[in-house]
Amino acid sequence: MASLCVSLAACDNTDDTHTDGHRAQQALHSVEVVLVENSTVSLSQTVSGTLEAVTKIRLYNEESAHITRLPYYEGDRVKKGTLLVQLDDALLKTDLAKASAARAQAKLDLSRLKKLLPKKIATEEDVAKAKTQLDLAIAEENRQITRLQRTRIKAPIDGLIIKRLYEPGDMLAPQSHILSIIDPTALRLKASLAERWLPLVKKGQAVTLHIDALGDRAITAKISRIHPTIDASTHKGIIEILLDPVPDGATVGQFARAEINLSATGRDILPVHTIHYEPEGAYVYRIINDEKGETIAEKVRFNQGQQFGAVTEVLSGLEVGDRIVSRGYLGLRDKKKVHIDRPSPPLPGVTK
């Protein structure tokens, strides 16, 4: 009977010790933690703008003259080599005839002097001057031929006329913009992207593009060029997205949106919601064991990098594997004893 009493007393003491320990644990500040990880992070950015032609050519005249033919209008498709503009060439034909006559005369003069040279009637100097005169006459004739040819402006590409600025009978000053022509089979979207994301895009990267006028259809596209400079006022750079191929119904001027997937490897990250701010900078609560072996929270400042959705990059001040408080901030302070309740779920937007 005495032995039974001792055993019961021992059981009662054990239960009391367990209860006291549980109560002491409950008295500690309970927190949840997440680890600083080194991972690949990703997010999606949407850029927008209007479609434009990759090739756009403005046609100008070089000679001053009246327009005698201008047969094509906006929206007309033309083949390479098609005559688009004919200028009045009557005066230039006259100038060419004069130049041709001068060239023929210079050729006769040179031939005559060469025949007189053996008879000592002409000198070597006379022959040399005549040869120079012939060269000048040939050059002038070629110049007039070129001027005459440039009264006929032909289509440089298979294309679409998108601008017509004059009418037949109009008098053109030199270097007047007459027509614009584009290649409708090559379209692109030029869009602005924040400078912090530009290092994460690559030439040739696939992009999903939507054109509002064509509905919800996803269109295949790729990044064809990344401009090397940043706009100092907006801190954005320009990327060019090439439609590959151009879908039916797509045309210049349509509004389009492109979704670009960005990813970065080997980044030390933690969730944005674990970060606190004060005038001195960003900080988190890190869980450590002090010299007594007790679990405490310490306030740690760190340098923050780019934000990728719900996570942010850690540049310095924290190490991979550090336990960071993710829940239980209320009443938490530096060096306060804590009890870790349970770990937080995996970080969003993180690829192992």
C-alpha positions in Angstrom: 0.0 0.0 0.0 2.9 2.3 0.8 4.5 1.5 -2.6 1.3 2.4 -4.4 1.1 5.7 -2.7 4.7 6.5 -3.6 4.0 5.6 -7.2 0.9 7.8 -7.3 2.9 10.7 -5.9 5.6 10.3 -8.5 2.9 10.3 -11.2 1.4 13.5 -9.8 4.9 15.2 -9.8 5.5 14.2 -13.5 2.1 15.6 -14.6 2.8 18.8 -12.7 6.2 19.2 -14.4 4.7 18.6 -17.8 1.9 21.0 -17.2 4.3 23.7 -15.9 6.5 23.3 -19.0 3.5 23.5 -21.3 2.4 26.7 -19.5 5.9 28.2 -19.7 5.9 27.4 -23.4 2.5 29.0 -23.8 3.8 32.1 -22.0 6.5 32.6 -24.6 5.8 34.8 -27.6 4.7 32.4 -30.4 5.9 33.1 -33.9 6.0 31.4 -37.3 9.2 31.5 -39.4 10.3 31.2 -43.0 13.8 30.6 -44.2 16.0 32.8 -46.3 16.4 30.8 -49.5 18.6 30.9 -52.6 16.4 30.1 -55.5 15.2 31.0 -59.0 12.5 33.6 -58.9 10.1 34.6 -61.6 7.3 37.0 -62.4 5.3 38.3 -65.3 5.3 41.8 -66.7 2.8 43.2 -69.2 3.8 45.9 -71.7 1.6 47.6 -74.2 1.7 49.8 -77.3 0.6 50.1 -80.9 1.8 47.9 -83.7 4.1 49.4 -86.3 5.8 48.2 -89.4 9.4 47.0 -89.2 10.1 48.5 -92.6 8.7 51.9 -93.4 10.0 53.9 -96.4 9.3 57.5 -97.1 9.6 58.4 -100.8 11.1 61.8 -101.7 11.8 63.6 -105.0 15.2 64.9 -105.9 14.2 67.1 -108.8 11.9 70.1 -108.7 9.0 69.4 -111.2 5.3 69.0 -111.6 3.7 65.5 -110.9 2.3 64.0 -114.0 1.4 60.6 -112.6 0.6 59.5 -109.1 -1.7 56.4 -109.6 -1.7 54.8 -106.1 -3.6 55.7 -102.9 -3.5 54.8 -99.2 -4.3 51.1 -98.8 -3.1 50.1 -102.3 -0.7 47.1 -102.4 2.2 47.4 -104.9 4.9 45.1 -106.2 8.6 46.0 -106.1 9.6 48.0 -109.2 6.1 49.4 -109.8 6.1 53.0 -111.0 4.6 55.1 -108.1 5.5 58.7 -109.2 6.2 60.3 -112.6 7.5 63.9 -112.7 7.5 66.2 -115.7 10.8 65.4 -117.5 10.7 67.6 -120.6 13.4 70.0 -119.5 15.6 67.2 -118.3 15.4 65.5 -121.6 16.5 68.7 -123.3 19.4 69.0 -120.9 20.4 65.4 -121.6 20.3 66.0 -125.4 22.7 69.0 -124.9 25.0 66.9 -122.8 25.0 64.1 -125.4 25.8 66.6 -128.2 28.7 68.1 -126.1 30.1 64.6 -125.4 29.9 63.7 -129.2 31.7 66.9 -130.1 34.4 66.4 -127.5 35.0 62.9 -128.9 35.4 64.3 -132.4 37.8 67.0 -131.2 40.0 64.4 -129.4 40.0 62.2 -132.5 41.0 65.1 -134.8 43.9 66.2 -132.5 45.2 62.7 -132.3 45.5 62.6 -136.1 47.2 66.0 -136.2 49.8 65.0 -133.5 52.1 63.0 -135.8 52.2 66.0 -138.2 53.3 68.3 -135.4 50.2 70.4 -136.0 48.9 69.6 -132.5 50.8 69.1 -129.3 50.7 66.5 -126.6 49.2 69.2 -124.4 46.4 69.9 -126.9 45.5 66.2 -126.9 45.6 66.0 -123.1 43.2 69.0 -122.8 40.9 67.4 -125.4 40.8 64.1 -123.5 39.9 66.0 -120.3 37.1 67.8 -122.1 35.8 64.5 -123.3 35.9 63.0 -119.7 34.0 66.1 -118.5 31.4 65.8 -121.2 30.8 62.1 -120.5 30.4 62.9 -116.8 27.9 65.6 -117.5 25.9 63.3 -119.8 25.8 60.6 -117.1 24.6 63.2 -114.6 21.8 64.2 -116.8 20.8 60.6 -117.4 20.7 60.1 -113.6 18.6 63.2 -113.1 16.2 62.0 -115.8 15.9 58.5 -114.2 15.0 60.1 -110.9 11.9 61.6 -112.3 10.5 58.1 -112.2 10.1 56.9 -108.6 9.5 53.1 -108.3 8.4 50.9 -105.4 11.5 49.8 -103.5 9.7 46.8 -101.9 6.5 44.7 -102.2 4.4 46.8 -99.9 1.4 48.8 -98.8 0.9 52.5 -99.5 0.0 54.2 -96.1 0.4 57.9 -96.9 -0.1 60.1 -100.0 0.7 63.7 -99.6 0.3 65.2 -103.1 -1.8 65.0 -106.2 -1.0 65.0 -109.9 -0.3 68.6 -111.1 1.3 69.7 -107.8 4.6 71.4 -108.1 7.3 69.8 -105.9 10.2 71.5 -104.3 13.3 69.3 -104.0 13.2 66.7 -101.1 9.4 66.7 -100.8 7.8 63.8 -99.0 5.4 62.3 -101.6 4.4 58.8 -100.4 5.1 56.3 -97.5 5.2 52.6 -98.1 5.5 49.8 -95.5 6.0 46.0 -95.6 2.8 44.7 -94.0 4.3 41.2 -93.5 6.6 42.3 -90.7 5.1 44.0 -87.7 6.5 44.8 -84.3 5.5 46.3 -80.9 7.9 48.8 -79.4 7.3 49.1 -75.7 8.8 50.5 -72.5 10.1 48.3 -69.7 11.4 49.4 -66.3 15.2 49.5 -66.1 15.3 47.1 -63.2 13.8 44.4 -65.5 15.8 45.0 -68.6 18.7 42.8 -67.5 16.3 39.8 -67.2 15.1 39.9 -70.8 17.0 38.3 -73.7 17.0 38.7 -77.4 15.0 35.9 -79.0 13.0 35.3 -75.9 9.4 34.1 -76.5 6.6 36.4 -75.6 2.8 35.9 -75.5 1.0 38.8 -77.3 -2.6 39.8 -77.5 -4.1 42.3 -80.0 -7.3 43.8 -78.7 -8.9 44.0 -82.1 -8.4 40.2 -82.6 -10.0 39.1 -79.3 -8.4 36.8 -76.8 -6.3 34.9 -79.3 -2.7 34.3 -78.0 -0.2 35.3 -80.7 3.4 34.0 -81.0 6.0 36.7 -80.7 9.6 37.2 -79.7 11.9 39.9 -78.5 13.9 41.0 -81.5 15.9 44.0 -80.1 16.7 45.6 -76.7 17.7 49.2 -77.0 21.0 50.0 -75.2 20.0 53.3 -73.6 17.6 54.2 -70.7 15.3 57.3 -70.7 16.6 59.4 -67.8 13.2 60.9 -67.1 11.2 57.7 -67.0 13.9 55.2 -66.1 12.6 52.9 -68.7 14.2 51.2 -71.7 12.7 50.2 -75.1 12.3 46.6 -76.3 11.0 45.5 -79.7 8.8 42.5 -80.0 8.4 40.9 -83.4 5.2 39.1 -84.4 6.3 35.8 -85.8 4.4 35.2 -88.0 2.0 38.1 -88.5 -1.5 36.8 -87.9 -4.5 37.4 -90.2 -6.2 40.7 -89.3 -3.2 42.3 -87.7 -2.2 45.7 -89.0 -0.3 48.9 -88.2 -1.8 51.0 -85.4 -3.6 48.3 -83.5 -3.3 48.2 -79.7 -1.4 45.2 -78.4 -0.3 43.8 -75.0 2.6 41.5 -74.5 3.2 39.3 -71.4 6.9 38.8 -70.7 8.1 36.1 -68.2 11.1 37.2 -66.3 13.3 34.9 -64.2 16.5 35.3 -62.2 18.6 32.5 -60.8 20.7 32.3 -57.7 18.9 35.0 -55.7 18.7 35.1 -51.9 15.1 35.9 -51.2 12.5 36.3 -48.4 8.8 37.2 -48.4 7.9 40.8 -48.7 5.4 40.6 -45.8 8.2 39.8 -43.3 9.9 43.1 -43.9 9.4 46.2 -41.6 10.4 49.7 -42.3 11.6 52.7 -40.2 13.6 55.8 -41.1 16.9 54.0 -40.8 15.9 51.4 -43.4 14.4 47.9 -43.8 14.6 45.2 -41.1 13.3 41.8 -40.1 13.2 39.7 -37.0 15.6 36.8 -37.1 15.3 33.8 -34.8 18.6 32.8 -33.0 19.7 30.9 -29.9 21.5 33.1 -27.4 24.5 32.1 -25.2 22.1 30.5 -22.7 20.6 28.4 -25.4 17.3 30.3 -25.3 15.4 31.0 -28.5 15.1 34.8 -29.1 14.1 37.2 -31.9 16.7 39.8 -32.9 16.1 42.8 -35.0 18.3 42.8 -38.1 18.8 45.4 -40.8 19.6 44.3 -44.3 20.0 45.6 -47.8 17.0 45.0 -50.1 17.2 44.4 -53.8 14.6 43.8 -56.5 11.1 42.7 -55.6 9.7 39.7 -57.5 6.0 39.6 -56.8 5.6 38.4 -53.2 9.3 38.0 -52.5 12.2 40.4 -52.4 15.9 40.0 -53.1 18.4 40.1 -50.2 21.6 41.8 -51.1 23.4 41.7 -47.7 22.8 41.5 -44.0 21.1 38.0 -44.0 22.3 34.5 -44.9 20.7 31.6 -46.6 19.0 29.4 -43.9 18.3 32.3 -41.5 15.0 31.9 -39.8 12.8 35.0 -40.3 9.6 35.7 -38.4 6.7 35.6 -40.8 3.8 35.7 -38.3 3.5 36.9 -34.7 4.8 40.5 -35.0 2.4 42.0 -32.5 4.3 42.8 -29.3 7.5 41.4 -30.7 10.7 43.3 -29.8 14.5 42.9 -30.1 15.9 40.1 -27.9 12.5 38.8 -26.8 12.2 35.1 -26.0 10.0 33.3 -28.5 8.5 29.9 -29.2 8.4 28.8 -32.9 4.9 27.6 -33.5 5.3 26.2 -37.1 7.1 27.0 -40.3 5.4 29.1 -42.9 4.4 27.6 -46.3 6.9 27.7 -49.3 7.7 31.1 -50.8 5.4 32.1 -53.7 7.0 32.6 -57.1 10.0 30.5 -56.2 11.4 27.6 -58.3 13.6 25.1 -56.5 
